[in-house]
Amino acid sequence: MNKIQEKRSIRAFMLSNVMAGLEGSIVATALPAMMAELHGIKLMSWVVTIYMLLMAVSSPIWTKLAERFGYKQMFVLGTLLFTIGSLGEGLAINMLMVIVARALMGLGAGVMIQLPFVIYGMMYQADERRRVIGNTVAAYSFSTIAGPIVGGLIVTLLDWRWVFFINIPIGIYMAFIVWKNFDLKTDHTKKSIDFAGSASLSIAVIAIMLLFQMMGNAVINLPLLLV
């Protein structure tokens, strides 16, 4: 991998963090229009929750899979899942379809958030690694802040579905750039995957997030119960 290929790959990895972070906050501006069209206000909270849930649960699992099957292959697979989920959400005709597509996006986002940092650790020495990671974290943080603004503009000028359709060409571009340019030589581990540990982690994270979800709903409904 020469310097030009390296720079292209790093830009794609940084863009993946931007897209995953943007998607976590941009959806808030699309929710009112989505609810008005799809009539699923009772399931509204799951549109946000399922994305964050699957992203958190899948991130360490993707890292283990990448060690075994290849970082480039898993990154491209995760990016394509994110892209397919975006297409499904943009074409959704009901809230169930939205939530399923959103879950698929969360799975893909787990790759897009996690793997670039693992790759940076293998590609660079300490000084260069700090610089690249710092730039990526800054880009991710900016994208989460800019998400509602960007989403508001898209919903106002186009339609709420374009909040998700816009991910499709960007996702395809990222997958293509990484597949064509990234080539990090690593030895694939032959250790077996700890499925029991992965399942335990997933169940624990899901339980904690569901607990917070129910607590939030209870706080919201408390004034109604006191009337």
Helices and strands as residue ranges (DSSP letters): H 3-38, G 41-43, H 44-69, H 71-90, H 95-123, H 126-157, H 162-165, H 167-181, H 195-226
